[in-house]
Amino acid sequence: MKKIILSVILFTALCSVNSCKDAYEIIQDGEFSEEATFQSVNDMQKFVNNTYDRMDVSNEITFTSIFTDELGIGSQNGGQNIGLYNFILNSNNGFASGMWLSHYRTINSANRLIEGSKLITPSSADQAAYNSILAQARALRAFSHFQLLSYFAPNIKDNNSLGVILLDRVPGANEKLPRSTVGEVFALIESDLNYAYANIDPVKLPSTSSAAYKFVSKTFIDALRARMYLYRGNYALAEQYADAVINTSGLSLTPTGTVVLNPTTGLANAAFYGSYTVASTSPYKSMLQDFTRGEVIMALDRPIGKVGIAAQFYFNRTNLTGGPYMDLGRAVYNLVDVPGDVRKHALLDPTSKIDPNYQSLPFSQYLLNDVLCIDKYSGKAGTGNQVELLSDLKLFRLSEMYFIKAECRINANDLAGAAQRIKAVRDARNFLGPVALPVYATASQAWADVLKERRVELVLEGHRYLDLKRIGALAGVTKTQRHPKDVEGYSIKEIDISDNRFTLPIPSDEINANPIQQNPGY
């Protein structure tokens, strides 16, 4: 664990992890002691800001999109991600290592803040800010522990099964920590969230402006609880917290607005896509462009200087001439290629090449003639080429809470109630008007529809890998669902959802320094 906790590793790319001597040393040249770092509540605020900066879910998004069925190989691909696209996954995988390191760095930062806060005695005027900063740190620690459990624990519904390393303090330099049980880690998460909810003060956040949703809030904590209890199979609590978000957050499902089509391309007109300085005329697209908050519960800010998530799909910029080495999977596109669905237009850049005869093309021509350029991460508001690959990372959106509510209704055998929640999202995403209410004859049909709607609404947000593992069998889905054309040139086309690779391997970087138990099958 020391390699993770004390690491000062620099990422030369999102998923390249390099070790160095500094990983084993506590005292570095120019390093400040805790006494020097934590002298005031203002110092604590600066440190928690840095903890936010350490947070990242880029690895989850990219790994999930490649490994499952969200992407196809792009026209400009020169070998990028081919191994993972072929389901080659082992303990040396860069995305798995990136997730592990990133979240333990966040946890370590939170722990150092919590430890350092003991050196400060706040004044009565600063007490609320002091408590709120600790609340943020503990909420971020809870989120990172939950992410680690979701990807690296074989069964997060079993309290006695193997979890991840529980880190609730700053460990010693040579301390080797074992994997805790799932129940032990969730006990810490729940304790952290209870403290955070009781002590978070929105007035004391770094920003009370339009960017406040990029910081911990009670709504964020409720959303995290809803997702956490859903994954755990505790539907009563999942529904309770999803309802809390839906009913008290003040947010509503973001509408499409008026969408005018370009008769030449079949996609929306230029006003829909806007630019880096002019917002889309569609509230939904504007939300994805980071011009407006929309229904986003919490997002990770990605200012200039950060590595943009779109760099995982493009070499230079988010259009046909920007070097698309990964593109949107044909199966996903076909699901949204229905009248009025705004997601067809929001997901695709207007420079995309959409071949109506793609099915009959040889594979080599299919790659060149049917290029579905991803536009979900189109860059953010600003000027200059620094913003072209940057987009904020949405951790939670309101639509997910509706899906959680739908799953809870299915579990309660209220199929009509589940259908109403799915219809609510589809209505919000259709610019031609309300859609038909789905009718489910069986629970399996309802699960399948929820899985389908999560697939298109939450695509490229890091959900599909976990969704297939969680509810694929309930929905009658046994494997990934790539379009046959996207895998025509590959011998291994799909992977069964019961495969051991639907739990990530503990990275070799960790095991080499701290010989903890590896997950089955690796």
C-alpha positions as CSV (number, residue, x, y, z in Angstrom):
1,M,0.0,0.0,0.0
2,K,2.9,2.3,0.6
3,K,3.4,2.7,-3.2
4,I,-0.1,4.1,-3.4
5,I,-0.3,6.2,-0.2
6,L,3.0,8.0,-0.6
7,S,3.0,8.2,-4.4
8,V,4.1,11.3,-6.2
9,I,3.7,9.6,-9.5
10,L,3.0,11.8,-12.5
11,F,0.6,10.7,-15.2
12,T,2.1,11.3,-18.7
13,A,-1.2,10.1,-20.0
14,L,-4.5,9.1,-18.4
15,C,-3.5,5.5,-18.0
16,S,0.3,5.3,-17.8
17,V,1.5,4.7,-14.3
18,N,5.2,5.0,-13.5
19,S,6.8,4.2,-10.2
20,C,9.8,6.0,-8.7
21,K,11.9,6.2,-5.6
22,D,9.8,9.0,-4.3
23,A,6.9,6.6,-3.8
24,Y,8.7,5.1,-0.8
25,E,9.9,8.3,0.9
26,I,7.8,10.3,3.3
27,I,10.0,13.5,3.4
28,Q,10.6,15.1,0.0
29,D,12.8,18.1,-0.8
30,G,10.6,21.2,-0.2
31,E,7.8,19.2,1.5
32,F,5.9,21.0,4.2
33,S,5.2,19.3,7.5
34,E,1.6,18.9,8.8
35,E,2.3,21.7,11.3
36,A,3.3,24.0,8.5
37,T,0.5,23.0,6.2
38,F,-2.4,23.2,8.6
39,Q,-2.4,26.4,10.6
40,S,-5.8,27.8,9.9
41,V,-9.2,27.0,8.5
42,N,-8.2,28.8,5.3
43,D,-5.4,26.3,5.0
44,M,-7.9,23.5,5.3
45,Q,-10.0,25.0,2.6
46,K,-7.0,25.1,0.2
47,F,-6.2,21.5,1.0
48,V,-9.8,20.3,0.3
49,N,-9.7,22.2,-3.0
50,N,-6.6,20.1,-3.8
51,T,-8.5,17.0,-2.9
52,Y,-11.3,17.8,-5.3
53,D,-8.6,18.3,-8.0
54,R,-7.3,14.8,-7.4
55,M,-10.7,13.2,-8.0
56,D,-11.0,11.5,-11.4
57,V,-13.4,9.0,-13.1
58,S,-11.8,9.2,-16.5
59,N,-10.4,5.7,-16.2
60,E,-13.8,4.3,-15.3
61,I,-15.4,6.0,-18.3
62,T,-12.8,5.0,-20.8
63,F,-12.4,1.4,-19.6
64,T,-16.1,0.8,-19.5
65,S,-16.7,2.3,-23.0
66,I,-14.0,0.2,-24.6
67,F,-14.4,-3.1,-22.8
68,T,-18.2,-3.3,-23.1
69,D,-20.3,-2.3,-26.1
70,E,-20.3,1.5,-26.2
71,L,-17.6,2.1,-28.8
72,G,-16.3,0.9,-32.1
73,I,-12.8,1.1,-33.6
74,G,-12.5,4.5,-35.3
75,S,-11.4,5.3,-38.8
76,Q,-8.0,6.7,-37.6
77,N,-7.2,3.9,-35.2
78,G,-3.5,2.9,-35.3
79,G,-3.7,0.2,-32.7
80,Q,-5.1,2.2,-29.8
81,N,-7.1,0.1,-27.2
82,I,-7.2,-2.9,-29.5
83,G,-6.1,-5.3,-26.7
84,L,-8.8,-4.1,-24.3
85,Y,-11.3,-4.2,-27.2
86,N,-10.4,-7.8,-27.5
87,F,-11.1,-8.3,-23.8
88,I,-7.4,-8.7,-22.8
89,L,-7.5,-7.7,-19.1
90,N,-4.9,-8.5,-16.6
91,S,-3.2,-7.0,-13.5
92,N,-1.0,-4.8,-15.7
93,N,-4.0,-3.0,-17.3
94,G,-3.4,0.7,-17.2
95,F,-7.0,1.7,-16.6
96,A,-7.3,-0.6,-13.6
97,S,-4.1,0.7,-12.2
98,G,-5.2,4.3,-12.9
99,M,-8.5,3.8,-11.0
100,W,-6.8,2.2,-8.0
101,L,-4.1,4.8,-7.8
102,S,-6.4,7.8,-8.5
103,H,-8.9,6.9,-5.8
104,Y,-6.3,6.0,-3.1
105,R,-4.6,9.3,-3.8
106,T,-8.0,11.0,-3.2
107,I,-8.5,9.0,0.0
108,N,-5.0,9.8,1.1
109,S,-5.5,13.5,0.5
110,A,-8.7,13.4,2.5
111,N,-7.0,11.5,5.3
112,R,-4.2,14.0,5.5
113,L,-6.7,16.8,5.8
114,I,-8.6,15.0,8.5
115,E,-5.4,14.3,10.4
116,G,-4.1,17.9,9.9
117,S,-7.4,19.4,11.1
118,K,-6.6,18.1,14.6
119,L,-3.9,20.8,14.8
120,I,-6.4,23.6,14.4
121,T,-8.8,24.9,17.1
122,P,-11.3,26.9,15.1
123,S,-12.9,30.0,16.5
124,S,-16.7,30.1,17.0
125,A,-16.9,32.1,13.8
126,D,-15.0,29.4,11.9
127,Q,-16.5,26.4,13.4
128,A,-19.2,25.8,10.7
129,A,-16.6,26.2,7.9
130,Y,-14.2,23.8,9.8
131,N,-17.0,21.2,10.1
132,S,-18.1,21.7,6.5
133,I,-14.5,21.2,5.1
134,L,-14.2,17.9,7.1
135,A,-17.6,16.9,5.8
136,Q,-16.4,17.4,2.2
137,A,-13.3,15.4,2.8
138,R,-15.2,12.5,4.3
139,A,-17.8,12.6,1.5
140,L,-15.0,12.4,-1.1
141,R,-13.3,9.6,0.8
142,A,-16.6,7.7,0.8
143,F,-17.1,8.2,-2.9
144,S,-13.6,6.9,-3.7
145,H,-14.0,3.9,-1.4
146,F,-17.3,3.1,-3.1
147,Q,-15.8,3.4,-6.6
148,L,-13.0,1.0,-5.6
149,L,-15.5,-1.5,-4.2
150,S,-17.7,-1.3,-7.3
151,Y,-14.9,-2.3,-9.6
152,F,-12.6,-4.4,-7.5
153,A,-14.8,-6.3,-5.1
154,P,-16.2,-9.5,-6.6
155,N,-19.6,-9.2,-4.8
156,I,-20.5,-6.0,-3.0
157,K,-23.8,-7.5,-1.8
158,D,-21.9,-9.9,0.5
159,N,-20.6,-8.2,3.6
160,N,-18.3,-11.1,4.3
161,S,-16.7,-11.2,0.9
162,L,-13.4,-9.7,-0.1
163,G,-13.4,-5.9,-0.5
164,V,-10.6,-3.4,-0.9
165,I,-8.0,-1.8,1.4
166,L,-9.9,0.3,4.0
167,L,-8.0,3.5,4.6
168,D,-9.3,5.7,7.3
169,R,-6.0,7.2,8.5
170,V,-2.6,8.1,7.2
171,P,-0.6,4.9,7.4
172,G,3.1,4.5,8.1
173,A,5.7,4.5,5.3
174,N,6.3,0.7,5.5
175,E,2.9,-0.4,6.6
176,K,1.3,-3.1,4.6
177,L,-2.5,-3.2,4.8
178,P,-4.7,-6.1,3.8
179,R,-8.0,-6.1,2.0
180,S,-10.9,-5.6,4.3
181,T,-14.3,-7.2,3.9
182,V,-17.0,-5.5,1.9
183,G,-19.0,-5.0,5.1
184,E,-16.1,-3.3,6.9
185,V,-15.5,-0.8,4.0
186,F,-19.2,0.0,3.7
187,A,-19.4,0.6,7.4
188,L,-16.8,3.3,7.0
189,I,-18.5,4.7,3.9
190,E,-21.8,5.0,5.8
191,S,-20.1,6.6,8.8
192,D,-18.5,9.2,6.5
193,L,-21.7,10.0,4.7
194,N,-23.6,10.4,7.9
195,Y,-21.0,12.8,9.2
196,A,-20.9,14.7,5.9
197,Y,-24.7,15.0,5.6
198,A,-24.9,16.4,9.2
199,N,-22.1,18.9,8.8
200,I,-22.1,20.1,5.2
201,D,-22.9,23.8,5.0
202,P,-23.7,25.1,1.5
203,V,-22.8,28.7,2.6
204,K,-19.3,27.6,3.5
205,L,-18.6,25.8,0.2
206,P,-15.8,27.3,-2.0
207,S,-18.4,28.6,-4.4
208,T,-22.1,29.5,-3.9
209,S,-22.3,30.6,-7.5
210,S,-23.5,28.7,-10.5
211,A,-20.5,26.3,-10.0
212,A,-21.6,25.2,-6.6
213,Y,-22.7,21.8,-8.0
214,K,-19.0,21.0,-8.5
215,F,-18.7,20.6,-4.7
216,V,-20.2,18.2,-2.2
217,S,-23.8,18.9,-1.2
218,K,-26.5,17.1,0.6
219,T,-28.1,16.3,-2.8
220,F,-24.8,14.7,-3.9
221,I,-24.7,12.6,-0.7
222,D,-28.3,11.5,-1.2
223,A,-27.5,10.5,-4.8
224,L,-24.4,8.6,-3.8
225,R,-26.5,6.8,-1.1
226,A,-29.2,5.9,-3.7
227,R,-26.6,4.4,-6.1
228,M,-24.7,2.7,-3.3
229,Y,-27.8,1.0,-1.8
230,L,-29.0,0.0,-5.3
231,Y,-25.8,-1.7,-6.0
232,R,-26.0,-3.4,-2.6
233,G,-29.5,-4.7,-3.3
234,N,-31.1,-2.6,-0.5
235,Y,-34.0,-1.4,-2.6
236,A,-35.9,0.3,0.3
237,L,-33.0,2.6,1.1
238,A,-32.1,3.1,-2.6
239,E,-35.6,4.3,-3.3
240,Q,-35.7,6.5,-0.2
241,Y,-32.6,8.4,-1.3
242,A,-33.6,8.5,-5.0
243,D,-36.9,10.0,-3.9
244,A,-35.1,12.6,-1.8
245,V,-33.1,13.7,-4.7
246,I,-36.0,13.8,-7.1
247,N,-38.3,15.7,-4.7
248,T,-36.0,18.0,-2.8
249,S,-33.0,18.8,-5.1
250,G,-34.8,21.5,-7.0
251,L,-33.7,19.9,-10.3
252,S,-35.8,18.6,-13.1
253,L,-35.1,16.5,-16.1
254,T,-33.4,18.7,-18.7
255,P,-35.7,19.2,-21.7
256,T,-34.6,19.0,-25.3
257,G,-35.8,22.4,-26.4
258,T,-36.7,22.9,-30.1
259,V,-34.6,20.9,-32.4
260,V,-34.4,21.8,-36.1
261,L,-32.9,19.2,-38.4
262,N,-30.4,19.8,-41.2
263,P,-32.1,18.1,-44.3
264,T,-28.7,17.3,-45.8
265,T,-27.1,15.4,-42.8
266,G,-30.3,14.3,-41.0
267,L,-28.7,15.6,-37.8
268,A,-29.6,18.8,-36.0
269,N,-28.8,22.2,-37.4
270,A,-25.8,24.4,-36.5
271,A,-27.7,26.2,-33.7
272,F,-28.2,23.0,-31.9
273,Y,-24.5,22.3,-31.8
274,G,-23.4,25.8,-31.0
275,S,-19.7,26.5,-30.5
276,Y,-17.1,26.9,-27.8
277,T,-18.3,30.4,-27.3
278,V,-22.0,30.1,-28.1
279,A,-24.2,27.7,-26.2
280,S,-26.5,25.2,-27.9
281,T,-30.1,26.2,-28.3
282,S,-31.0,22.9,-26.7
283,P,-30.9,22.8,-22.9
284,Y,-29.9,19.2,-23.0
285,K,-27.0,19.7,-25.3
286,S,-26.0,22.9,-23.5
287,M,-25.7,20.8,-20.3
288,L,-23.3,18.4,-22.0
289,Q,-21.3,21.4,-23.3
290,D,-20.9,22.7,-19.7
291,F,-22.6,26.0,-20.5
292,T,-25.4,25.2,-18.1
293,R,-25.9,22.9,-15.1
294,G,-29.1,21.4,-16.3
295,E,-29.9,18.2,-14.3
296,V,-26.3,17.6,-13.2
297,I,-26.2,16.8,-9.5
298,M,-22.4,16.9,-9.2
299,A,-19.6,17.2,-11.8
300,L,-15.8,17.2,-11.6
301,D,-14.6,20.5,-13.0
302,R,-12.0,20.1,-15.8
303,P,-10.3,23.5,-16.3
304,I,-7.6,24.3,-18.8
305,G,-4.5,22.3,-18.0
306,K,-6.3,19.0,-17.3
307,V,-6.2,16.1,-19.7
308,G,-9.6,16.1,-21.5
309,I,-11.8,13.0,-21.6
310,A,-12.3,13.4,-25.3
311,A,-8.6,12.7,-25.8
312,Q,-9.5,9.0,-25.1
313,F,-11.4,9.0,-28.4
314,Y,-9.7,11.6,-30.6
315,F,-6.1,12.7,-31.3
316,N,-6.8,16.4,-31.8
317,R,-10.4,17.6,-31.7
318,T,-13.9,16.2,-31.6
319,N,-14.8,16.0,-35.2
320,L,-14.1,13.9,-38.4
321,T,-10.8,15.7,-39.1
322,G,-9.7,15.5,-35.5
323,G,-8.4,12.0,-35.6
324,P,-11.2,9.8,-34.3
325,Y,-9.5,6.6,-33.2
326,M,-12.6,5.4,-31.3
327,D,-16.2,6.1,-32.4
328,L,-19.7,5.5,-31.1
329,G,-20.8,1.9,-31.3
330,R,-23.2,1.2,-34.1
331,A,-25.5,-0.7,-31.7
332,V,-25.8,2.4,-29.4
333,Y,-26.5,4.7,-32.4
334,N,-29.2,2.4,-33.7
335,L,-31.0,2.6,-30.3
336,V,-31.2,6.4,-30.5
337,D,-31.9,6.6,-34.2
338,V,-35.6,7.0,-33.6
339,P,-37.8,10.0,-34.4
340,G,-37.4,12.8,-31.9
341,D,-34.7,11.4,-29.7
342,V,-32.4,14.2,-28.9
343,R,-29.6,11.8,-27.9
344,K,-29.0,10.9,-31.5
345,H,-28.0,14.5,-32.2
346,A,-26.3,15.1,-28.8
347,L,-24.1,12.1,-29.1
348,L,-22.9,12.6,-32.7
349,D,-20.8,15.4,-34.1
350,P,-22.4,16.8,-37.3
351,T,-19.3,15.9,-39.3
352,S,-20.0,12.2,-38.8
353,K,-20.3,10.0,-41.8
354,I,-23.5,7.9,-41.5
355,D,-23.8,5.3,-44.3
356,P,-27.3,3.9,-44.7
357,N,-25.9,0.9,-46.4
358,Y,-23.3,0.1,-43.7
359,Q,-24.4,-3.5,-43.3
360,S,-23.3,-4.4,-46.8
361,L,-19.9,-2.8,-46.6
362,P,-16.7,-4.8,-46.3
363,F,-15.2,-4.3,-42.8
364,S,-12.3,-2.1,-44.1
365,Q,-14.8,0.2,-45.9
366,Y,-17.2,0.2,-43.0
367,L,-14.5,1.7,-40.8
368,L,-14.0,4.5,-43.3
369,N,-17.5,5.2,-44.5
370,D,-19.6,4.9,-41.3
371,V,-17.7,7.1,-38.9
372,L,-19.9,8.0,-35.9
373,C,-17.9,10.8,-34.3
374,I,-18.5,11.1,-30.6
375,D,-19.8,14.5,-29.4
376,K,-21.0,13.8,-25.9
377,Y,-17.7,15.4,-24.8
378,S,-17.5,18.1,-27.3
379,G,-15.3,20.5,-25.3
380,K,-16.3,23.2,-23.0
381,A,-17.1,26.8,-23.1
382,G,-14.0,29.0,-23.8
383,T,-11.6,30.0,-26.5
384,G,-8.5,28.5,-28.0
385,N,-7.6,24.9,-28.7
386,Q,-7.1,24.2,-25.0
387,V,-10.8,23.7,-24.5
388,E,-11.5,21.4,-27.4
389,L,-10.9,18.1,-25.6
390,L,-12.0,19.3,-22.2
391,S,-15.4,18.5,-20.6
392,D,-16.5,18.3,-17.0
393,L,-17.1,14.8,-15.8
394,K,-20.7,14.2,-14.6
395,L,-20.7,12.1,-11.5
396,F,-24.5,12.1,-11.0
397,R,-27.4,13.3,-13.0
398,L,-31.1,13.4,-12.2
399,S,-32.0,10.9,-14.9
400,E,-30.0,8.2,-13.0
401,M,-32.3,8.7,-10.0
402,Y,-35.3,8.0,-12.1
403,F,-33.7,4.8,-13.3
404,I,-32.9,3.8,-9.7
405,K,-36.5,4.5,-8.8
406,A,-37.6,2.3,-11.7
407,E,-35.4,-0.6,-10.5
408,C,-36.9,-0.3,-7.0
409,R,-40.4,-0.4,-8.4
410,I,-39.6,-3.6,-10.4
411,N,-38.2,-5.2,-7.3
412,A,-41.5,-4.3,-5.6
413,N,-43.4,-5.9,-8.5
414,D,-44.8,-2.5,-9.5
415,L,-44.1,-2.8,-13.2
416,A,-46.5,0.1,-14.0
417,G,-44.6,2.4,-11.6
418,A,-41.3,1.4,-13.3
419,A,-42.8,2.2,-16.7
420,Q,-43.8,5.7,-15.6
421,R,-40.2,6.5,-14.5
422,I,-38.8,5.3,-17.8
423,K,-41.4,7.2,-19.7
424,A,-40.5,10.4,-17.8
425,V,-36.9,10.2,-19.0
426,R,-37.9,9.4,-22.6
427,D,-40.5,12.2,-22.7
428,A,-37.7,14.7,-21.6
429,R,-35.4,13.4,-24.3
430,N,-37.9,13.5,-27.2
431,F,-38.4,16.9,-29.0
432,L,-41.5,15.7,-30.9
433,G,-43.5,15.2,-27.8
434,P,-44.5,12.6,-25.2
435,V,-43.8,9.0,-26.0
436,A,-46.0,5.9,-25.5
437,L,-46.0,4.5,-22.0
438,P,-44.2,1.2,-22.0
439,V,-46.1,-1.9,-20.9
440,Y,-44.2,-4.8,-19.3
441,A,-45.8,-8.2,-19.1
442,T,-43.0,-9.6,-16.9
443,A,-40.3,-8.3,-14.6
444,S,-37.7,-9.5,-17.1
445,Q,-39.1,-7.2,-19.7
446,A,-39.0,-4.3,-17.3
447,W,-35.4,-5.0,-16.3
448,A,-34.5,-5.2,-20.0
449,D,-36.1,-1.8,-20.7
450,V,-34.3,-0.2,-17.8
451,L,-31.0,-1.7,-18.9
452,K,-31.6,-0.4,-22.4
453,E,-32.5,3.1,-21.3
454,R,-29.5,3.3,-19.0
455,R,-27.4,2.2,-21.9
456,V,-28.4,5.2,-24.1
457,E,-28.9,7.9,-21.5
458,L,-25.8,7.2,-19.5
459,V,-23.6,6.1,-22.3
460,L,-19.9,7.1,-22.0
461,E,-20.5,8.1,-18.3
462,G,-19.0,4.9,-16.8
463,H,-22.1,2.8,-16.0
464,R,-22.4,0.0,-18.6
465,Y,-19.7,-2.3,-17.2
466,L,-21.3,-2.3,-13.7
467,D,-24.9,-2.4,-15.2
468,L,-24.3,-5.6,-17.1
469,K,-22.8,-7.2,-14.1
470,R,-25.6,-6.0,-11.8
471,I,-28.8,-6.5,-13.8
472,G,-27.8,-8.2,-17.1
473,A,-29.0,-11.6,-16.0
474,L,-32.3,-10.1,-14.7
475,A,-32.8,-8.5,-18.1
476,G,-32.0,-11.7,-20.0
477,V,-28.8,-10.3,-21.3
478,T,-25.9,-12.8,-21.1
479,K,-23.1,-11.0,-22.8
480,T,-22.0,-7.6,-24.2
481,Q,-24.1,-6.4,-27.1
482,R,-21.8,-5.0,-29.7
483,H,-23.1,-4.5,-33.3
484,P,-21.8,-7.4,-35.5
485,K,-20.3,-4.9,-37.9
486,D,-18.1,-3.4,-35.1
487,V,-16.6,-6.8,-34.4
488,E,-16.6,-8.3,-37.9
489,G,-12.8,-8.2,-38.0
490,Y,-12.2,-9.8,-34.6
491,S,-12.2,-13.4,-33.5
492,I,-13.5,-12.6,-30.0
493,K,-16.7,-10.6,-30.4
494,E,-18.4,-10.6,-27.0
495,I,-17.8,-11.5,-23.4
496,D,-20.2,-13.2,-21.0
497,I,-21.3,-11.1,-18.1
498,S,-20.5,-14.0,-15.7
499,D,-16.8,-13.9,-16.8
500,N,-14.3,-13.1,-14.0
501,R,-13.2,-10.0,-16.0
502,F,-16.4,-8.3,-14.8
503,T,-14.4,-7.7,-11.6
504,L,-11.1,-5.8,-12.2
505,P,-7.8,-7.3,-11.2
506,I,-5.8,-5.8,-8.3
507,P,-3.0,-3.9,-10.1
508,S,0.4,-5.5,-10.1
509,D,1.9,-2.2,-8.9
510,E,0.0,-2.7,-5.6
511,I,0.7,-6.4,-5.2
512,N,4.4,-6.0,-5.9
513,A,4.7,-3.6,-3.0
514,N,2.0,-5.0,-0.8
515,P,1.2,-8.7,-1.5
516,I,-2.6,-8.6,-0.9
517,Q,-5.0,-11.3,-2.3
518,Q,-5.7,-11.1,-6.0
519,N,-9.2,-11.5,-7.4
520,P,-10.2,-14.9,-8.8
521,G,-9.2,-15.6,-12.4
522,Y,-6.2,-13.3,-12.5
